């Protein structure tokens, strides 16, 4: 059986990478570039995989990426729904159902996010799966790409199960009201089950947390339905010291995306620390980071 030239998995990833300018992915542009699109290193960083794995995919030496990797690549490449489904099929996977939780940041939202500069911003799906973050977020909390895609989930971090606990924040975080945050996350997940009753990943997540975390099971049993909106946190940053920020959660309509923005009071020492952290970038975390895929 022959394959149409340029139509395979690796060729399509390369084509989509070459068409996406770094500015559209909120990446800094410095020095001369031979191509207008993303470099392999940049795609690897956005998708949370190794550069070597991107090379093997594009060269056809890796042909069966996992569902989590394909989802991360689709988000990093900012694919349309049709393109995402095509990527899944090229990887011999079944595309997400129409009633599945969206894991795609719409182009309009993406443009707004890129205009926020160094403000610490991340985007979570309806099941609190982290799907996008900027340099300001990585500088404040540590680079999430260090963790495997499956573990980049705020609910898994709040309610760990077993030894493979997620760590979206690599530094200690002190919250104003930890119990309220726990309750908000659980009730928000219950709300998501009403919006996406047939999403297999959401159902699996809730079953796993219910069975493996007593705190989650207790809160789930209350039946509360609500959303997570705001909080105040103090991040024990290893380079600039403790930083107190306001954490606001904005929702994106029917897709139920959660845009989490962390800011400090204007003209405060905390705002100065935030700016310093953004300038210096994420500290070295060799002892804290999970291995990349």
matplotlib code that plots the C-alpha trace (Angstrom):
import matplotlib.pyplot as plt

x = [0.0, 1.4, 0.9, 0.3, 3.5, 3.3, 0.1, 1.6, 1.7, 5.2, 4.7, 1.5, 3.1, 5.9, 3.5, 1.4, 4.5, 5.9, 2.7, 2.4, 4.4, 6.0, 4.1, 0.8, 2.0, 3.2, 6.8, 9.5, 11.1, 14.8, 17.6, 17.3, 15.0, 15.2, 11.5, 8.4, 7.0, 7.9, 11.2, 11.1, 12.4, 9.5, 6.9, 8.4, 8.3, 4.6, 3.5, 5.5, 7.5, 11.2, 12.7, 14.0, 10.4, 9.3, 12.2, 11.2, 7.6, 8.4, 10.9, 8.4, 10.5, 7.7, 4.2, 2.0, 2.0, -0.3, -3.7, -2.2, 0.7, -1.6, -3.9, -0.9, 0.4, -3.0, -3.2, 0.3, -0.2, -3.5, -5.3, -9.0, -11.4, -11.2, -7.4, -7.2, -9.4, -7.2, -4.1, -5.8, -6.6, -3.0, -1.9, -4.4, -6.5, -10.2, -10.9, -12.6, -16.4, -18.4, -19.6, -16.1, -14.5, -12.8, -9.1, -8.5, -8.0, -10.0, -7.9, -9.7, -9.0, -5.4, -4.9, -6.2, -3.9, -0.8, -1.6, -1.4, 2.4, 4.2, 1.1, 1.0, -1.8, -2.8, -5.8, -7.5, -10.2, -13.5, -11.9, -9.1, -6.6, -3.9, -3.8, -1.9, 0.4, 2.7, 6.2, 4.9, 3.1, 6.2, 8.4, 6.0, 5.1, 7.7, 7.5, 4.6, 6.1, 8.3, 5.3, 3.8, 0.6, -1.7, -0.5, -1.0, -4.3, -5.2, -7.8, -5.1, -2.8, -5.4, -6.4, -3.4, -3.8, -0.9, 2.7, 2.3, 1.0, 0.9, 2.8, 1.7, 3.4, 7.0, 7.2, 5.1, 1.9, 0.0, -3.7, -6.0, -8.7, -7.5, -10.8, -12.8, -10.5, -10.9, -14.7, -14.7, -12.7, -14.9, -18.2, -16.8, -16.1, -19.6, -20.9, -18.7, -20.4, -23.7, -22.2, -20.2, -22.0, -20.4, -16.8, -14.9, -11.8, -13.9, -15.7, -12.4, -10.9, -13.8, -13.9, -10.1, -10.3, -13.4, -11.7, -8.3, -8.7, -10.8, -11.0, -12.4, -14.9, -16.2, -16.6, -18.2, -20.8, -22.1, -23.5, -22.6, -22.5, -20.5, -17.6, -14.1, -13.7, -11.1, -8.5, -5.4, -2.2, 1.4, 4.0, 7.3, 9.4, 13.0, 14.6, 12.5, 11.0, 7.3, 4.9, 1.3, -1.0, -4.7, -5.9, -8.9, -10.7, -12.5, -14.8, -15.0, -18.6, -19.8, -16.4, -16.0, -12.4, -11.0, -8.6, -6.6, -4.8, -2.4, -1.7, -0.3, -1.5, -0.3, 2.9, 3.4, 6.5, 4.7, 4.2, 7.9, 8.7, 6.4, 8.2, 11.6, 10.5, 9.2, 12.5, 14.7, 12.5, 11.9, 14.6, 16.6, 14.5, 16.6, 15.7, 12.0, 11.0, 9.4, 11.1, 9.7, 8.1]
y = [0.0, 3.4, 6.7, 10.1, 12.1, 14.7, 13.1, 10.9, 11.7, 13.1, 15.2, 16.7, 17.6, 19.3, 21.2, 22.4, 23.4, 25.4, 27.4, 28.5, 31.6, 31.8, 35.0, 33.1, 30.8, 33.6, 32.7, 35.4, 36.0, 36.7, 36.6, 35.5, 32.6, 30.5, 29.7, 31.7, 28.7, 27.0, 25.3, 21.7, 22.8, 25.3, 22.7, 20.3, 22.9, 23.8, 20.1, 19.0, 16.3, 15.9, 17.4, 13.9, 12.6, 15.4, 14.6, 10.9, 11.7, 13.9, 11.4, 8.6, 6.6, 7.0, 6.3, 5.5, 8.4, 8.1, 9.8, 12.3, 13.2, 13.7, 15.9, 18.0, 18.3, 19.3, 22.1, 23.2, 23.4, 25.2, 22.8, 23.2, 20.5, 18.9, 19.0, 17.6, 14.7, 14.1, 14.0, 11.4, 9.2, 9.5, 8.2, 5.3, 6.7, 7.5, 11.3, 12.7, 12.5, 15.7, 15.7, 15.3, 18.0, 20.5, 20.7, 23.4, 27.1, 29.0, 31.4, 34.5, 33.5, 32.7, 36.2, 37.8, 35.6, 36.6, 40.2, 39.8, 39.9, 38.5, 38.2, 34.7, 32.9, 29.3, 27.7, 24.6, 22.4, 21.6, 18.7, 21.0, 19.5, 22.1, 22.8, 26.1, 28.4, 31.3, 32.2, 34.2, 31.2, 29.0, 31.7, 32.0, 28.4, 26.3, 24.9, 22.4, 20.7, 18.8, 16.7, 14.0, 15.4, 13.1, 14.6, 18.2, 18.3, 20.6, 18.2, 15.5, 17.9, 18.8, 15.2, 13.0, 9.3, 6.9, 7.8, 9.4, 12.7, 15.6, 18.8, 21.7, 24.1, 23.2, 25.5, 25.5, 27.4, 28.8, 29.5, 31.9, 29.1, 25.7, 24.0, 26.4, 25.8, 22.0, 22.3, 24.6, 22.2, 19.2, 21.1, 22.5, 18.9, 17.9, 20.8, 19.5, 16.1, 17.8, 19.7, 16.7, 13.5, 11.2, 12.3, 9.1, 11.0, 13.0, 9.9, 8.0, 11.0, 11.1, 7.4, 7.4, 10.3, 8.9, 5.6, 6.8, 10.0, 10.2, 14.0, 14.1, 11.3, 13.2, 16.4, 14.6, 13.1, 16.5, 17.0, 20.7, 22.3, 25.5, 27.1, 28.1, 31.9, 33.5, 33.0, 34.5, 32.6, 33.0, 31.2, 30.4, 31.3, 30.0, 33.0, 36.1, 35.0, 34.7, 36.3, 37.0, 37.0, 37.2, 34.2, 34.8, 32.2, 33.3, 31.0, 30.7, 30.1, 26.7, 25.1, 25.5, 26.5, 28.1, 31.0, 31.4, 34.7, 35.5, 39.2, 41.2, 44.5, 47.5, 49.1, 46.6, 44.6, 41.5, 43.1, 43.9, 40.3, 39.1, 41.2, 40.0, 36.4, 37.0, 38.6, 35.9, 33.0, 29.7, 28.7, 25.5, 22.6, 19.5, 17.9, 18.8, 18.0, 14.9, 13.4, 14.5, 11.9]
z = [0.0, -0.9, 1.0, -0.6, -0.2, 2.6, 4.0, 6.8, 10.5, 10.5, 7.4, 8.8, 12.1, 10.2, 8.0, 10.9, 12.8, 9.9, 9.5, 13.2, 13.9, 17.4, 18.1, 17.9, 20.6, 22.9, 22.3, 22.1, 18.7, 18.8, 16.2, 12.6, 11.8, 8.6, 8.8, 9.9, 11.9, 15.1, 15.7, 16.8, 20.2, 20.5, 19.6, 22.1, 24.8, 24.1, 23.9, 26.9, 25.0, 24.3, 21.2, 20.2, 20.2, 17.9, 15.6, 15.6, 14.9, 12.0, 10.5, 10.8, 13.4, 15.9, 14.5, 17.5, 20.0, 23.0, 23.1, 25.7, 23.4, 20.4, 22.4, 23.6, 20.0, 18.7, 21.4, 20.8, 17.1, 17.6, 15.2, 14.2, 15.3, 11.8, 11.9, 15.4, 14.3, 11.3, 13.6, 15.8, 12.8, 11.5, 14.9, 14.6, 17.4, 17.6, 17.7, 20.7, 20.5, 19.9, 23.5, 24.9, 27.0, 24.6, 25.0, 22.4, 23.0, 20.4, 18.2, 19.5, 23.1, 22.2, 20.7, 23.9, 26.1, 24.0, 24.7, 28.4, 28.3, 31.4, 33.5, 34.9, 32.9, 32.4, 30.7, 32.1, 30.5, 32.2, 34.1, 35.3, 32.8, 32.1, 28.4, 28.0, 30.0, 29.3, 30.4, 33.3, 34.7, 34.4, 36.0, 39.0, 39.6, 37.7, 34.2, 33.9, 30.9, 33.3, 34.3, 32.0, 30.3, 32.3, 35.6, 34.5, 36.3, 39.1, 40.6, 40.7, 42.5, 45.0, 45.7, 45.1, 44.6, 45.2, 44.7, 41.2, 42.6, 40.2, 41.0, 38.8, 41.2, 41.9, 44.9, 48.1, 47.9, 50.9, 50.4, 52.2, 52.5, 51.4, 52.4, 50.3, 47.3, 47.7, 47.8, 44.8, 42.7, 43.6, 43.0, 39.7, 38.6, 39.4, 37.3, 34.4, 34.6, 33.8, 30.9, 29.6, 30.8, 28.2, 28.6, 29.4, 30.7, 33.2, 34.4, 34.9, 36.8, 39.2, 39.7, 40.4, 42.9, 44.6, 45.1, 46.0, 48.0, 51.1, 51.1, 47.6, 48.3, 51.3, 49.4, 46.4, 48.6, 49.6, 46.1, 45.9, 42.4, 42.0, 40.2, 41.2, 40.8, 43.0, 45.7, 47.3, 47.4, 48.5, 46.4, 48.1, 45.1, 45.4, 43.6, 44.6, 47.9, 48.9, 46.4, 47.3, 44.4, 43.6, 41.6, 39.4, 37.3, 34.1, 32.2, 28.4, 27.5, 26.3, 26.1, 29.9, 29.6, 32.8, 32.3, 35.5, 36.0, 38.9, 39.6, 42.5, 43.9, 41.8, 43.0, 45.7, 46.6, 45.3, 41.9, 41.8, 42.6, 39.9, 37.4, 38.5, 38.3, 34.8, 33.7, 35.2, 34.0, 35.6, 38.1, 37.6, 39.0, 38.3, 41.5, 41.4, 37.8, 36.4, 33.4, 30.0, 27.8]

ax = plt.figure().add_subplot(projection="3d")
ax.plot(x, y, z, "-o")
ax.set_aspect("equal")
plt.show()
